[in-house]
């Protein structure tokens, strides 16, 4: 054992513990006097080397909260949020603050006193729907993971994985983007390529998978259309006119690298049919959350999440609100039923389709 250096008064001490220990050096600080006059110490940790124990004492005095085992949930949130909020958008910050507000019953409880039953009680008595509870559980998981990372609690003390929020029954009904939401998309489209993609889906009426499968060789900017070369029925193979308001978006994407019209940030294509979840999690959801339109109220007043297919439903709703020709709409969207396929369009007929589309 190296000769210990004399530490300043009130700084703490380092003890070498006897026995066959992997970490024999104990760092601790004075906490208070007991009723019998004895000193009560708080252990900071156990270390292999004296120098490591000394470093821990120095770090403790820089930031005692990190080493404090009995901090309150509110204090932990302040510590966690000071790091987390520097890296996320204002809308995400508001979401975490909303989750924190739901946890008001445990704000002033110390972590060591908060049990799984307390966390479950917050969920059970919140009166919130499944999407909100899903966000609440994610929030609690992140905060407790941070506490583990900072050695405030052990992994065994983190019980957030066992919080039961039930199962969300997702509605199979699609809800259109409102006019206000579409206006918000237009405002953001100037500075975000993936907002442009959402508007390209809305104003073409395509199935999302159809647009993501379009190759640049199938885009004709001169005549303002693109080809859908495969689909779920015979009429799905068609020429789709490009709306004049979205034309600059197609020009923008045609100038990017890659063989496909729409690609990931690195230029590789999306495999939307087999892995649409990646697009939703990495591109769709973050963009809509930043704009503040990811969630909407359904007919039952429940909060639901907008999905990519809502763009196709939005096209149909906008078309009908304008009282435009239904036969043209079915042709543009590639619906099965009565109608003619792309292979027998005449130039005049296709110009009529474009003119009707541009009325949106």
N, C-alpha and C positions, 0 to 999 in steps of 0.2 A: 504493500500500500504506500503510495507516495505521501510525503509529508504535506498535510493539509495547510493551505494558506489561511491566515486569519481574515475572517469575513467581517464586514462592517456590522455594527450593532443594528439589530432589527432586520438584517438581510436574510437570515435563515442559517441553517447549518447542513453539513454533509456528514453522514455517518457511514463507516465501513462495518457491515454486518457480518458476523461470524458464520461459519458453516460453508457448505459447498453450494454456493449460489452463482447463477449465471450473471446476475446483475446485483452485485453486493453493495453498491453505493446508493444510499437513500438520501434524497434531497427533501427538506421539509422547511416550513416556516412557522413561526410562532403565531398562534391564533388568539388564545386568551388564557387567563388564569382560571383554574377550577376553584370551587368553594373551599377546598382544603389547601389552597395555595400552590398546588402543582400546576405546571405549565401544560397546556394542551397544544399540540402541534398538528399542522395539516401537511400530509404527505403530498409532495409534488410528483414524485415518481422514483423508480428504481433504474439504475444504469450500470452498464458494464465498466465504464471508466469514470474516474473522478472528474475529468474535464467535461464529460457529458452532463454530469450532475450539476456542475457549476454553471454551464451554459443554460440548463433548465431553470436554475434560480434567476439568472439574469433575464431570461425571457419572461418568467413569471412576473417580475417586477415591471417589465415593459407593458404587459397585458395580463393582469391577474384573471380576467374573465375566462380566458382560454383554459386555465387550469382549475377553474372554480367548479366543483362538483355539485353545488347546491344553488346554481343560478336559476332564476325563474324562466318560464317559457317566454315571457315578454323580453327579458334580457337576451335570451338566445336568439329570438327573432330579430332584434336590433343588430346583433352581431352578424347573423346570416344575411340579412337584407342589405347591410352596408357593402357586402361583397357582391351579392347576387344582382342587385338593382343597377349596378354599373354596367351590366352586360346585356340587359334586356330592354324591350320597348316600353313606353309609357302604358300602353294597353295591358301588357303582361304584368307590369308592376301593379296596376289597379286590380287585376285578377288575384294576385297573391295577397294584396291588402284585404280584399273581400273575404278570402279564405281565413286570413288571420282574425278578422272580425268575428267570424263564426266561432272561433276558438276562445272567445272572451271568458268562458268559465274557468279556463286554466291559465289565463294570462299571468296571474300572480302566484301560481303554484310552482314549487321548485321541481326540476326535472326528476329528481330522485323520488318525488312523491306522486308523480303522474304515472298511473298504471294504464294498461290496455283498456280496462273498464271505463276509465275517464274519457279516453279518446272515442270509444264506441258510443258512450252516452252523448257526446257532442254530435256524432253522426245521427243517432236515433232521434234526438230531440230537435234537430236543426230545421226539419220541415222542408228541406231542399230536395230538388229533383236529382235524378241520376247524373246528368252531366256536371252539375255543380258539386255533387259529392265525389265524383271522379277527380275533379280538380282539387278538392279539399284533401283527399287522400294523397294525391301527388305532392301537394304542398307540405303536408306533414312528413311524408317520406323524405323529402329533400332537407327539411330542417333537422330531422333526426339523423339523417346520414351525415350532415355537417357536424352535429354534436359528436358522432362517433369519430369522424375524421380529426376533430380537434381534441380527442381524448377526454371529452367532457363526460361521456357515458361509454360503456362497453357495447360491443355488437349485440351481446345477449340482452341488453336493456332496450334495444330498439325493436319495438313490437308493432311498428306501423304496418308491416306486411300482413298482419292478422286482422286489420280493421275490415269489417264487413260492410260494404256499401250496397249490397244487393246486385242484381243484374239489370242492366238497362234494356228495355224493350224498344229497339229502334223502329221507328215508323218506316214502312216501305213506301209511303206516299211522298212524292217530291213537291217541294214548295218553291215557287219562283222567287227570284230576287225582286224586291220591291223597286219602284221607280227611284226612290231615294237611294237605295243601295246601288243601283246601276249608275246613278249620277256620281256617287262616291267612287266607284270603279273608274269612271272617266277621269276624275280629278287626279287619281293616283297613277293612271296609265302613262302619264308623261315621263315619269321617272322610274317605272318598274316594268320590266319586260314580261314578268309573269302575271301581272294584272292585265296586260295586253292579251295574253293567252285566254284569260277568263272571258274577256269581251269578244275575242275571236270565236269562242265557243257559243256565246250567247247570240251573236249576230249572224252565225252560220247555221245554227240549229242542229249541228251535227251531234252524234253520240261522241262523248269525250274520246273514246278509243279510236274513233275514225279520224279525228283531227291529229292525234298523236302518231297515227300510222302513215300520215301523208309524207311522202318524200319530196324533196325539192324539185325533182324531175317531173313531178305531177302538178306543179304550180305554174300557172300561166298568168304572169302579171300583165302582159300586154292585153289580154282579153278578160282579165279580172275574174279568174275562177281557179279552183283546184279540183283534182280528181280524187274521189274515194274509190279505191281499186278493189276493195273487198268488204263484205259486211254480212249481216245476219239474214238477209233475204236478197232476192234477185234485183230489186229496185234500189238496194243500198249502194250498188255500183253506179256512180253517177258523177256528173259535174256539179259542183256547188259554187254558185256565184259569190264573189267577195263583196261584202258591203262597202260602199264608198268611204264611210267613216272609219272603217277598220283597215283600209288599204295601206296606210303608212305602217301599220303593225306587220303586215305580211312582208313589206319591203325590208323592214328592220330585221325580221327573222331570216329572210333569205340571205342577208349579208353575214350571218353568223356561220361558224364552222360546223361541219357535220353534214351528212347526207339527208337527214330528216328536217322537216320544217321546224318542228318544236323539239328542243333537246334540253338536257340538263345543263347546269353551269359549265361542265367540262366538255360539252359538245356531243356526249353520247345520247342515244335515243331513250325515251321512256318505254318500258314494257308495260303499258297501262293495263292490258287485259289480264296479265298474270300477277302483276305487282303494283296495282294502283294505290295500295297503301303507302308506298314510298313517296309517290307524288303528293298524296294528301298530307302526309306528315312533314315533308321537307319543303314543299312549295305552296300548296293550296292553303292549308291551315295557317301557317305563319303570316302569309300575306293578308288573308281575311281578318285575322286577329289584329294585325297592325291597323287595318282600316276601321276595325270595330264592327264588322258585319258577319262574323263567323257564325254567331248564334242568332236564332230567330224564334219567334213564338208560333207554334202550330195552332190548328183550329181549336185545340183543347186548352190553349193557354200555356202549354208546356214548352220549355226551351229545347230546341233541337239544333243540330249542326248542319249547316249548308254542305251539300255534297256536289261533286262535279256534275252529276246528271241534272241537278237543278238548273243548269244553264240551258239545257234543251227544253225543259219545261218553261223556262222564262221566255225563250224564243216563241213557243206556241202561244203563251198568254199574251205577249206583246202583239203578236200577229192578229190574234182574235180581237184584242182591244181596238186595234186600228181598222177592224172589219175588212181585212185584205182577203184576197182570193184563196179559198181553202185548197183548191186543186193545186195551185202553185206551191202552197206551203208543203203539201204532201210530197210533191216532187223534190223540193229543196231538201226536205228532211229524210227522203228515201223510205217513206212508209210503204208497207205492202198494201195490196188492195188494188182498186181500179186506178189506172194510170199507165203511162208509157215509160219505158226505161231510157236511160241516158243515150243509148246507142242510136235512137231515132229522133233525138232533138234536132230541130232545124235551127238555123242561126236566129231567125226571127223569134221563135219560141223561147230561145234561151235569153234573148235580149228582154223579152217580156218578164221572165223570171227575175232578172237583175233589176229591172225598173220597179217591180213589185217589192222586192227585198229592200231597196233603198228608201222605201216609204216608212220603214221602221224608224 
